[in-house]
Amino acid sequence: MDKLGRESLLYDFYGELLTKRKQEIYENVRFGDLSLSEAAAAYGVSRQGIHDMIRRTDEALEAYEAKLGLVEKYLSDRKDVQKIRELAEEIRNTGDISLLDRITALARQIEER
């Protein structure tokens, strides 16, 4: 996964844990079209202050993930759900119902996480 994709997922999962002001600045700089200089002017802080806030926010989001692991669980679940879809399609195409055991095992793994 690319850096922006990871930042986006981390923000989706943990962004609500940030202050409203940090959320607004982070969204405008990371996902919007606001440069550090434009954000500094808009929020009345230095460019370096915006840069430091973005860096600290990235670190905080990574720390939340290190403790809670929600993004990793989500990505793992998505991968296993895709495998289930592929196995279901294979059953449709071949009629091999022995693949149901693999689907059941994957579903159990998802439930146990």
MODELLER restraints for C-alpha pairs under 7 A, 6 or more apart:
rsr = mdl.restraints
at = mdl.atoms
rsr.add(forms.Gaussian(group=physical.xy_distance, feature=features.Distance(at['CA:9:A'], at['CA:71:A']), mean=6.77, stdev=0.5))
rsr.add(forms.Gaussian(group=physical.xy_distance, feature=features.Distance(at['CA:10:A'], at['CA:61:A']), mean=6.01, stdev=0.5))
rsr.add(forms.Gaussian(group=physical.xy_distance, feature=features.Distance(at['CA:10:A'], at['CA:71:A']), mean=6.67, stdev=0.5))
rsr.add(forms.Gaussian(group=physical.xy_distance, feature=features.Distance(at['CA:11:A'], at['CA:61:A']), mean=6.90, stdev=0.5))
rsr.add(forms.Gaussian(group=physical.xy_distance, feature=features.Distance(at['CA:14:A'], at['CA:61:A']), mean=6.39, stdev=0.5))
rsr.add(forms.Gaussian(group=physical.xy_distance, feature=features.Distance(at['CA:15:A'], at['CA:23:A']), mean=6.56, stdev=0.5))
rsr.add(forms.Gaussian(group=physical.xy_distance, feature=features.Distance(at['CA:26:A'], at['CA:54:A']), mean=6.29, stdev=0.5))
rsr.add(forms.Gaussian(group=physical.xy_distance, feature=features.Distance(at['CA:28:A'], at['CA:34:A']), mean=5.55, stdev=0.5))
rsr.add(forms.Gaussian(group=physical.xy_distance, feature=features.Distance(at['CA:29:A'], at['CA:35:A']), mean=6.02, stdev=0.5))
rsr.add(forms.Gaussian(group=physical.xy_distance, feature=features.Distance(at['CA:29:A'], at['CA:36:A']), mean=6.77, stdev=0.5))
rsr.add(forms.Gaussian(group=physical.xy_distance, feature=features.Distance(at['CA:36:A'], at['CA:47:A']), mean=5.61, stdev=0.5))
rsr.add(forms.Gaussian(group=physical.xy_distance, feature=features.Distance(at['CA:36:A'], at['CA:50:A']), mean=6.23, stdev=0.5))
rsr.add(forms.Gaussian(group=physical.xy_distance, feature=features.Distance(at['CA:36:A'], at['CA:51:A']), mean=6.63, stdev=0.5))
rsr.add(forms.Gaussian(group=physical.xy_distance, feature=features.Distance(at['CA:37:A'], at['CA:47:A']), mean=5.28, stdev=0.5))
rsr.add(forms.Gaussian(group=physical.xy_distance, feature=features.Distance(at['CA:40:A'], at['CA:46:A']), mean=5.20, stdev=0.5))
rsr.add(forms.Gaussian(group=physical.xy_distance, feature=features.Distance(at['CA:40:A'], at['CA:47:A']), mean=4.98, stdev=0.5))
rsr.add(forms.Gaussian(group=physical.xy_distance, feature=features.Distance(at['CA:40:A'], at['CA:50:A']), mean=6.12, stdev=0.5))
rsr.add(forms.Gaussian(group=physical.xy_distance, feature=features.Distance(at['CA:65:A'], at['CA:71:A']), mean=6.75, stdev=0.5))
rsr.add(forms.Gaussian(group=physical.xy_distance, feature=features.Distance(at['CA:77:A'], at['CA:110:A']), mean=6.07, stdev=0.5))
rsr.add(forms.Gaussian(group=physical.xy_distance, feature=features.Distance(at['CA:80:A'], at['CA:106:A']), mean=6.45, stdev=0.5))
rsr.add(forms.Gaussian(group=physical.xy_distance, feature=features.Distance(at['CA:84:A'], at['CA:103:A']), mean=5.55, stdev=0.5))
rsr.add(forms.Gaussian(group=physical.xy_distance, feature=features.Distance(at['CA:87:A'], at['CA:99:A']), mean=6.65, stdev=0.5))
rsr.add(forms.Gaussian(group=physical.xy_distance, feature=features.Distance(at['CA:87:A'], at['CA:103:A']), mean=6.91, stdev=0.5))
rsr.add(forms.Gaussian(group=physical.xy_distance, feature=features.Distance(at['CA:91:A'], at['CA:97:A']), mean=6.06, stdev=0.5))
rsr.add(forms.Gaussian(group=physical.xy_distance, feature=features.Distance(at['CA:91:A'], at['CA:99:A']), mean=6.80, stdev=0.5))
